[in-house]
Amino acid sequence: MTREDIMAASSRDSEWREQLRADLSARERTAIPRASMSMLHGNYRVTCNREVNLGLSREQAILEATRCLDCPDPQCVGGCPVGIDIPGFIKNIQRGDVDMAAAILKQSSPLPAVCGRVCPQERQCESRCIYHKMKKQPVAIGYLERYAADNAGPVEATRAPRLGIKVAAVGSGPAGLAFAGDMAARGFDVTVFEALHEIGGVLKYGIPEFRLPNSIVDTEIEALRHMGVEMVKDCVIGKTISYDALIEMGFAGVFVASGAGLPRFMGIPGENLNGVMSANEYLTRINLMGAGKPGCDTPVLKGRSVAVIGGGNTAMDSVRTARRMGAERAMIVYRRSDAEMPARAEEIEHARQEGVLFMTLHNPVEYRGDERGRVNKMIVQRMELGEPDESGRRSPVPVEGDLIEVDVDLVIVSVGVSPNPLIPNAVHGLDVSRRGTIVVNDATMQSSIPSLYAGGDIVRGGATVILAMGDGRRAAAAMAEAIAQRSSQSK
């Protein structure tokens, strides 16, 4: 489906929407309850790796789409980091044209099936929905995005004539893939370089299949291959190939999306014991390298009593994975209260349904081990909330003398990550912040080196999938314009 097809359909939609307004009043639409997505039962899903959420039926999707009030000034679009025409795709679901809905999504997002599953819509597009002013639940934009992406036929990607100009993306996570898709659509020859043996970056190694099946990621990647994007695996830019070598190979621009794969620890006694590991390593061994699967040789530590330190989405992914790996007791240890927990509310609720224990307002201060050097105890400090910190959340303060001892045999630390240092350390003249992130122009994502752009975690230090994709799209637009200007000046 071409852009012209979509524009023509949009023109027809205006007449259809006017008829819809006449047929169904706003009061009738707002009386429809928000759709509830079916899911696997908690007791069953901890025995397997099947996707938890089961999606909407056709009837549910059409009814949920009918709730959209087709606002004259849709604020939900402003809440989307990639600017999806949200009313446009939703109204096409309502009229039963799922293929058109998916085509509209693809105009702005190369990964709608991914974003429909893992993006925090409740903090982005859905947070701007006019239903909030009515004290009602917002339109389930994320559910509808997933429905359209999962149920549409193949969407033919539009691509401009080939320009014969090469560009590179370093990293195949959401930022790199978004950049690659946009540049390929503009006619550039795009090569994506991935350090690991699978394309997908954090979508593959960081997010478990029960939340984002690999088959969904692979389908989106295959669509980029059909656009002509070349994927190179097992290639570490900064080691295997230097940045200077890429330029010598004829790449007119390089977009760095190498992520934040350097785990942080707390620096407390006992962190060097066997059985204390980072969430990054734990999830990579299981999600990407198949640890625990029949016939797989990748080792991973298993525990009967597992503590995951942290309260973000990665912590929820880790603790829920531990349950699926056989943990009889799996707990979240978080130094703030439930209200300050940064993980998505849905992920927290799913963890509770799966028997995860929550030890909030507690913080580990020491790990102790047995005679073999394997962790078996965790000393935890009780906390209380004090004044708000720079982020606006109330700071946790220790309750002096209130310590407890908890039996554990595996600790997974999920207290944040730092940017991958390879490229910042390997590129001479690159402006790097004290946190190790690449400094860029926020509007163009261009670094201090004119031909090098960057986005995602290597710039933000931590970003959602959709924010990283937004960085990739901005970088693609700016790089394409800069290359065109250089080309015209050289003629």
N, C-alpha and C positions, 0 to 999 in steps of 0.2 A: 504494500500500500504506500503510495507516494505522498509527498507533502501536498501536492495539488488535490489528491483524493480527499485528504483530511480537511483542507480548506473548503472544498466544495461541500463536504458533509456538514461542516460547521455552519455554512450558510443555510442549508436545509434545516439544521437543528434549531435555528432561531424561530422558524415558523412552528416547529413541533413544540418548542418550549412554551410559546404563547398559547397554544392549544392546551398544553398540560396545565398551565396556570388556571385556565378557564374550567378545566375538568376537575381539578383537585385543589381545594383551598389549602392555605397555609395551616389553618387550624387542624384540618384532617391529617396533613402530613406530620405535624408535630405531635399528634396523638399516637403515632406508630412507635412502639418501643424499639430501642436499639437492638440489633441482631446479636445473638449470643452464639459464639462458635463452639461446635462440638469438639470434644477432646477425648483422648484415651483416658481410662481410669488410672489414678495414681498408683494403685497397687500393682497393676499390670505393667505400666510403662517403665517401672524401675527394673523390670526383668528383661528389657530389650532396648534397642536404640531407635525404635520407630518414632516418626515425627509425632509430637504430642497434639498439636492443633490439627484439626481435620479439614478446615476450610468451610466455606459457606456453600449451601446448595443454590441452585439457580433461583428457586423461589425466595430464599432468604436474601440473596444478593439484590434481586429486583426490588423487594420490599424495602431493604435498607437504602438502596439508591433513591427510592421514592421519598425518603425523609429529607433529602437535600433540598433546600429552599431556593436554590439557584439565585443566590444573592447578587444584586447589581454590582457590588464591590466585594468580591469574595476574599475575605481576609485569610482563608486557609492557604491560598496560593502564596501569599507573602510569608507564611510560616514554613514553606517547603524550601529547603536549601538549593534545590535544582529547578524550582519554578514550574512544577507540573501544572498543566491546565486541569485542576481537580474537578471543577464542575463539568468540564467537557467530557472527561472519561466517565464520571459517575452517571451523567445523564444518558450516555450511550449504553451503559449497563441497564439502566431503567427501561430503555426502549428495546432491549434484547440484542443489541449489536455489540457483542463482546469483542469481536475482531477490531472494530473501530475504537473501542475503549482502550484496547491494548496498543493500537497504533498511536493513539494520542499519548499514552504513557511513554512509549518508546521515543517520542520526539524529544523528551527531556531527560529520560532515565534509561540507561542501557541495562539496568538490572532490576526491573520492577518486581519480579518474583522473589528476589532477595530482599529488597526494601520492604515489600509487603509483609515479610516475616520478621525482620530484625530491627527495623527502624523504630525509634521512640516517637511514634506519631502523636502520642498523648502529650508530648512536650513540644511538638512542632506544629504540623498542620492542624491536628485536631484541637490543639489548645486555642486556636483562633476561631473555631467554629461558633457561629452566631447562637447555637443552642445553649452555650454557656450563659448567655444573658437571660435566657428563659429558665435557668436552673435545671436544665435537662442534659442528658448525656449527648455528646457530640455525634455527628455522623461517623460511622466506623470506616474512615477513609483507608486505613491500613488493611482491614479485612477486604474491602472492595478492590484495592490495588492487587492484592494477592489473587482474588477471584479472577480478575480480568487476565492477569498474566498466566495463571494456571489453565484457563479454559479457552483461550483464544487459539486460533490456528496460527501457523507460522507468519510472522510479521516480516515482510521483505524490507530489508534495510536500504535506505536511500544513500547513494554515494555519488559524489561529484566525479568528473573525469580525473584520471590520474595526473598528478602534477610532476611526478618523477623526483620528489623531494623526500628524503628520509628523515624521520624523527624517532626518538627512542623514549620508552618509559622504563624506569628502573623500579621494579616491583609490580606484582600482578594482583594486588589487593584492590579494593573498590576505587581508590583514587587513580591508580594506574590504568585500570580497565575503563573507567569513565573517560579519561584522557584519550586512550587508544581508540575508543569508539567514535568520539567526536572528531579526532584528527583523520581517521579513516573515512568518515563521512564527508570530510572536506577534500578528499583526494590525495592525502599524504600516504606515503609508504611507512607503516608503523611497525616497529619491532618492540615487543615487551620482553624484558630480561628478568627472570625470576631466579633467586638464589637456591630455592628448594626444588624438589623433584616433582612437584605438582603445581599447576597454575591455579591461582585463586587467593594466595596470600592468607590473610587473617580469616577470610571466608571459609578456608579449608582447614587451617591448623588451629584456629582459635574458637570457632563456633561449632558445638557438637551437632551431630546429625539429627538428634531429637528436636533440635530447634531450627536447623537449616540443613536439609539433606544435600549431600554432595551432588546428587543427580540434578538438582535445581541449579546449582552453581555451574555444573558442566554444560548444561543446556545454554545458559547465558554466555559462557565462554565460547561455545561452538558457534553461536551467532556472530561473535566478533571475528572468529576465524573465517566465516563465510564472507565477511566484509573485506578480507584480505590481510587482517592483522596477523603478523608472524609472532609466534611465542617461542622463546628460548629458555629452557629450564637448566638447572644446575650451573648457573652462571652468576658469580658474585661480582657485581660492579664495584670497583675499588680494590679487588683482589684478582679475580680471573681476568677481567678487562678493566683498565683504568678509564677515568673520564676523558683524559687526553686522547686515549686510543679510540674512543667512540667518535670524537670529533675528527680524528684522522681517517676514520672509516667512512666519513662523509655524512654523518648525522648533523642536520642543520640545527637541531634543538634537542635538548634532553630534559625530560620531566622526571624528577626524583620523587618516588612514592615508596620509599624503602621502609616505612613504618617505624614502630617503636617496639623492638623486640628484645630490649635489654631489661631483664626483670630487676625490680628493686626488692631489697630486704630491709628489715627493721633495725639491724645492728644490735640485736639482743643476745645474751649468752645462750649457747646451744644451737644456734642456727646452722652450725657445721655438722650436726649429728646426721647420721643416716636416717632417712624418713622425713627430713625437712626439705621441701623442694618448692620451686616456683610454680605458679599456675601455668605460666608459659610453657615450661618443660612438660608438665603433667598433661596438659591438653594436646600439645603437639605430638607426644608419644602415642596418645590414644586416637586422636582425630585424624592425624596425617599419616602416622606410621603403623597404625593398626594394632597397637598393643592390646592384648586381651582377646583378640579374635582368634578363632581356631586356625592353626597352621601358621600363625605369625610369630616370628622370632624376636620382635622388639620387646625388651623387658620394660616393666613398669612396676613400681611398688604398689602393693595393695594393702589396705588396712581394714580392720574390723571397727575401729573407733577413729574416725577421721575428723580433723578440725581444719576448716578453711578460714583463713584470716582475711577479712575484707568484706565490703558490702556492695560492690559493683556487679555489673552483669557477668564479668569474668569469674568472680567469686561464685555467683549462682551457677554458672556453667560447670565450674569445678566440683562444687558440692553435689550437684545433681548427677554428674558423671561418676563421682565416688559411689553414690548409691547404686548406680548401674554396674559398677565394678565389684559389688558385693559388700560394701560397708554396712554393718548392722546399725551403727550409730554414726551419723554424719551431721556435723554442726557448723553453723556460721558463727564466727567470733568477730564482733564489730564494736568499735569503741564508742560509737554514737548510738542514738535510739533508732527505732524503726522509721520514724518520720524523716530522719536525715539520710537514710540509706539511698544511695544513688542508683541502684539497680531499678529496672522497670518493675512496676507494680505487678504486672502479669508474671514475670519471672519469679518474683518473691512468692506469689501465691502458688505457682506451680511447685516450687520447692517445698512449701509447707504441705501441699497435697501429697508429696512424695515422701513425707516423713522426716524432712530435714528439721533439726532443732536450731533455734535462734538464740544465741547468747549475746544479746545486745548490751551496750553500756559495760563492756568488758574488753580488756586489751592484754594480750600476752606480754609478759616481761622476761620470761626465761623458759627454755626447754631443757629437760633432763633426760638422760639416756640410761640404758641398761649396761651390763658388763660387755656387751658386744658393740657398743657405740650406736645403738638404735634408739631413737626417741621413744620414751614411754610415759613421760609426764609433761604437762604444760602448766606453768604457774601464771595465773591470770589475775590482773588488777581490776577491781571494780571501778567504774568511772561514773561521773555525773556531769551534766551539761552546765557550762558556764556561759560567758558572754559570746556573742556571735564573732566569728573570725572574718577574714577578708572576703570569703565566699558568701557570707551571710548566714552560714550555718553556725549553730551554737557550738563552741569549742568544748571538747571533752576534757574534764579535769579529774585527776586521780583522787579516789577516796582513801586517804592515808590509812595504811595498816589493814586494808580490806583486801586480802589475797586469798585465792582458793587454788587448789591443786586438782587438775583434771587428767584422767587417764587417756592417753592417745597413743596410737602407733603409726600415724601418718599425719603430717602437717603440710598443708598446701598454702603458700603465702601469695596473696593476691592484693597487694597494697600499691599497685601501680607499676608502670614501665617507663623506661627512658628511651629516647630516640636511638635508632640504629646508628652507631658512630662511624661506620665505615666510610661513607661518602663525605660527611663533614670533615673527617680527618684526612681524607685522601685528595681533596680538591684544593689546590693552592689558590688563595685569594678569596675563598668563599666566606661570607659573613655568617658567623655562627653565634647563637646566643649563649648565655651562661648555662642554660639548661641543655645545651647540645642540639637545639633545634636550628634548622636553616632559616635565616631571616629573609623574608620576602615582602614584596609590595602586596598588600592585602587585596588590591583590586585586580592585579594581573598575575600574581603568584610568581613573579620574576625575582630571581635572587640578585646578589651583587655581581654575578657573572652573567652577562646579557643572554647567553644561549642556554642557561640553566634555570629551569623553573622547578618548583617543588610544591607539594601539598600533602594533606593527610597528616598522619601522626608525626612525620618527620618535621613538620612545621608547627602543628598544634600541641604536640606532646601526648595527645590523647583525643580521639575524635570518633564520632559515630560514623557508621557506614555512609549515611546520606551526606554528612558534612564533608567527608573525604571525597565523595563523588562530586560535590559542588566545587571543591578545590580543583579537581581534575578538569571539570568543564570550563572553569574560568581560565585555567592555564592554557587549555587548548585554544580557546578564542583569542587570548592575548598572543600566544606564540604564533598562531596562524597569521595574525595581523602583522606582527613584527617581521616575520619571514617575507610576507608579501611586500612590505615596505622596503626591506633590504633588496629584494629582487628588482623592484621598480627603480631604485636608486642606482643599481649596478648596470642598468640598460642605457 
